[in-house]
Amino acid sequence: MAEPQWKPLKTFVGLGVGGRWANELPLGGGRPFTVQGSGPAVNLSGSFGWSHGALRLGGLAGYELMISRRDLSATGAGPLTGTQTSGLEVKSAHFFDAGPMVGAQLVDGSLTGFADVALLFDLAAIEVADAGTRLGLRFVPTARLGGSIDLGATAIELWLYGSTLVTPRVGFVFGLGF
């Protein structure tokens, strides 16, 4: 019996909701800043890959926008004195992430269940009042668990995602695959 060949997975694009926590997130720029707090977020995500039997390899990418920044605050050094200024207003918080994934799947006819882990490069673009937009880059291990229904040319997928290391975040995404 021949080994199964690598088969492309459908490319999925999805929209979801979740929450993100920023624990002393360092931001670069002329003056160093840190952001902390939490809030709800909307998520636009995508995935692609290949499967070989139960093994899945591919990539994940996404954009997350924190829709409520009331609980976020920034701390930064003063421009001349270096003294710490805390409680600065965060005007916007955007997160872009992408990275490789590996996982396992169980296929039963048109239904597929899967579990994936990914190491994402997470770029934060956060606008701080009176200081402009600051960037922060981290590596965020992320896991996702979900399932899909293959409808022939398209597929419907639902997954839960989460991370407890570096930047805790949780949520779910509903996606369509082509």
Buried (B, 14 or more C-beta within 10 A) or exposed (E): EEEEEEEEBBBBBBEBBBBBBBEEBEBEBEBEBBBBBBBBBBBBBBBBBEBEEEBBBBBBBBBBBBEEBEBBBBBBBEEEEEEEBEEBBBBEBBBBBBBBBEBBBEBEEEEBEBBBBBBBBBBBBBBBEEBEEBEBEBEBBBBBBBBBBBEEEEBBBBBBBBBEEBBBBBBBBBBBBE
